[in-house]
Amino acid sequence: MSRRRRGGIIAACLLLAGILVLLERSPLRQKWQPRGRSEDQVKAGDFQKYHEKTFSVVRVVDGDTIDIDVPDGRYEQTRIRLWGIDTPETENPQTRPMYFGQQAADFTTELTLERQVTVYLDTGNHTRGKYGRLLAYVQLPDDRILNEVLLSEGFAYADLRFRHSFYHNYQQLQASARRQKKGLWAHITRGQLPEWLQREEPDLLAE
């Protein structure tokens, strides 16, 4: 290959590289690229799709997690994580089932599975949790709120890690269930509490 031809190839390669750089920075390139929805757009879409609407519960994953019969993106159902509460784990692959976890799951199953529930989102708060699950308050067919029933009957803890509209009310419901030794509060030991609750309230079960 002659020196002139080799120089021409190098010059062409440099020109092509320069064009690619310009295209990468071009407003047109920015327009072509897909953009994820902002949190405000997600929230607006969730309120329009779910808030104050009624759906059927098709699966109970855990005491505080249910699936309803409406598609959510690539999923056939929408997974709801109940706002403001935490029930003991039953299906976490990283831990063994926790004390009273199965009882909480059975209680939620009895109240919701194959029944119509109404979903309420927390106005002024985000609508999705860490794993993309919908965060909601769920109204049962008898008009009670599932989140509150689980707390007041001693099947759940008031989740102190995340602020929401009924934060203080849920703390009071937990305190009442604990005083009355309802559900898990009848015989639980400190070591059976979730690790986050042991950190948040180190004196919760202190004598």
C-alpha positions in Angstrom: 0.0 0.0 0.0 1.4 3.4 -1.0 2.1 6.1 1.5 -0.5 8.3 -0.1 -3.2 5.7 0.1 -2.4 4.9 3.7 -2.6 8.5 4.6 -5.9 8.8 2.9 -7.4 5.9 4.9 -6.1 7.5 8.1 -7.6 10.8 7.2 -11.0 9.2 6.4 -11.0 7.3 9.7 -10.3 10.5 11.6 -13.0 12.3 9.8 -15.5 9.5 10.6 -14.5 9.6 14.2 -15.1 13.4 14.3 -18.5 13.0 12.7 -19.5 10.4 15.3 -18.4 12.7 18.2 -20.5 15.5 16.7 -23.6 13.3 16.4 -23.2 12.1 20.0 -23.4 15.7 21.2 -26.0 16.8 18.7 -29.5 17.8 19.9 -30.9 15.5 17.3 -29.1 12.6 19.0 -30.5 13.6 22.3 -34.0 13.6 20.7 -33.5 10.0 19.4 -32.5 8.5 22.7 -35.3 7.0 24.8 -35.9 8.9 28.1 -37.1 7.3 31.3 -40.2 8.8 33.0 -39.6 11.3 35.7 -40.8 10.6 39.3 -43.6 13.2 38.8 -44.7 11.5 35.6 -44.7 8.1 37.3 -46.7 9.5 40.2 -49.3 11.2 37.9 -49.7 8.0 36.0 -50.1 5.9 39.1 -52.7 8.2 40.6 -54.7 8.1 37.3 -54.5 4.4 37.1 -54.9 3.2 40.7 -56.1 5.9 43.1 -59.6 5.3 44.5 -60.1 2.4 42.0 -61.3 -1.1 42.8 -59.5 -4.3 41.8 -59.5 -8.0 42.7 -56.7 -9.5 44.7 -55.2 -12.5 42.8 -52.3 -13.4 45.1 -51.1 -12.7 48.7 -47.3 -12.7 48.7 -46.9 -11.8 52.4 -48.8 -10.2 55.2 -48.0 -6.7 53.7 -47.7 -7.5 50.0 -50.5 -8.4 47.6 -51.0 -8.7 43.8 -54.1 -7.1 42.1 -55.5 -8.0 38.7 -54.2 -5.1 36.6 -51.1 -5.1 34.4 -48.1 -3.0 35.5 -45.6 -2.5 32.8 -44.3 -5.9 31.7 -46.0 -7.6 34.6 -49.4 -9.2 34.3 -50.4 -8.0 37.8 -49.6 -5.0 40.0 -47.8 -5.7 43.2 -48.8 -3.6 46.2 -46.7 -3.0 49.3 -48.9 -1.7 52.1 -47.9 1.8 53.2 -46.7 2.4 56.8 -46.5 -1.2 58.1 -44.2 -4.1 58.1 -45.3 -7.7 58.7 -42.9 -10.5 59.6 -41.2 -12.1 56.6 -42.3 -15.4 55.2 -40.8 -15.5 51.6 -37.5 -13.6 51.9 -34.8 -16.0 50.4 -32.1 -14.4 52.5 -33.7 -15.1 55.9 -35.8 -17.9 57.4 -39.5 -17.2 58.1 -39.9 -14.8 61.0 -42.0 -15.2 64.1 -45.7 -14.7 63.3 -45.0 -14.3 59.6 -47.2 -17.1 58.5 -50.0 -16.0 60.7 -49.8 -12.5 59.2 -49.9 -13.9 55.7 -52.8 -16.2 56.5 -54.7 -13.2 58.0 -54.2 -11.1 54.9 -55.2 -14.0 52.7 -58.4 -14.5 54.6 -59.3 -10.8 54.3 -58.3 -10.2 50.6 -57.7 -13.1 48.4 -60.2 -13.1 45.4 -62.0 -10.2 46.9 -62.5 -6.6 45.6 -60.4 -4.0 47.3 -60.0 -0.3 46.7 -56.6 1.3 46.4 -55.6 4.7 47.9 -52.3 6.3 47.3 -50.6 8.8 49.7 -51.2 12.3 48.4 -48.0 14.3 48.5 -45.8 11.2 48.8 -44.1 9.0 46.2 -46.1 6.1 44.8 -43.4 3.5 44.3 -41.0 1.8 46.7 -37.4 0.6 46.3 -38.3 -2.4 44.2 -40.9 -0.7 42.1 -43.9 -1.9 44.0 -46.9 0.3 44.3 -47.2 1.8 47.8 -50.8 2.0 48.9 -53.5 1.9 51.6 -56.0 -0.9 50.8 -59.7 -0.6 51.7 -61.4 -3.9 52.3 -65.0 -4.8 51.2 -66.3 -3.9 54.7 -64.6 -0.4 54.4 -61.9 -1.1 56.9 -58.3 -0.2 55.9 -56.2 -3.4 55.7 -53.0 -1.5 56.8 -54.8 -0.4 60.0 -56.4 -3.8 60.7 -53.1 -5.6 60.5 -51.7 -3.1 63.0 -54.6 -3.0 65.4 -54.9 -6.8 65.5 -51.2 -7.4 66.1 -50.1 -8.8 62.8 -47.8 -6.0 61.8 -45.4 -3.4 63.0 -45.7 0.4 62.4 -42.9 1.1 59.9 -40.9 3.9 61.4 -38.4 4.1 58.5 -40.6 6.0 56.1 -42.8 9.0 56.7 -46.4 8.9 55.4 -49.7 10.7 56.1 -50.7 8.4 59.0 -47.3 7.9 60.6 -48.3 9.0 64.1 -51.7 7.3 63.9 -50.1 4.0 63.0 -47.7 4.3 66.0 -50.7 4.7 68.2 -52.4 1.6 66.7 -49.3 -0.4 67.4 -49.0 0.8 70.9 -52.7 -0.1 71.6 -52.2 -3.7 70.2 -49.0 -4.1 72.3 -50.8 -3.0 75.5 -53.5 -5.5 74.8 -51.0 -8.2 73.9 -52.8 -8.9 70.6 -51.4 -11.2 68.0 -47.6 -11.2 67.9 -47.4 -9.0 71.0 -48.6 -11.7 73.2 -45.3 -13.7 73.4 -42.7 -12.0 71.2 -39.1 -11.6 72.4 -36.7 -8.8 71.5 -34.7 -11.2 69.3 -37.8 -12.0 67.2 -38.3 -8.3 66.3 -37.1 -7.2 62.8 -33.6 -5.8 62.9 -34.7 -2.4 61.7 -37.2 -2.2 64.6 -34.5 -3.2 67.1 -32.4 -0.3 65.8 -35.2 2.2 65.7 -36.7 1.4 69.2 -34.0 -0.3 71.3 -36.2 -0.1 74.4 -39.4 -1.4 72.8 -39.6 -4.6 74.8 -37.5 -3.4 77.8 -38.9 -4.4 81.1 
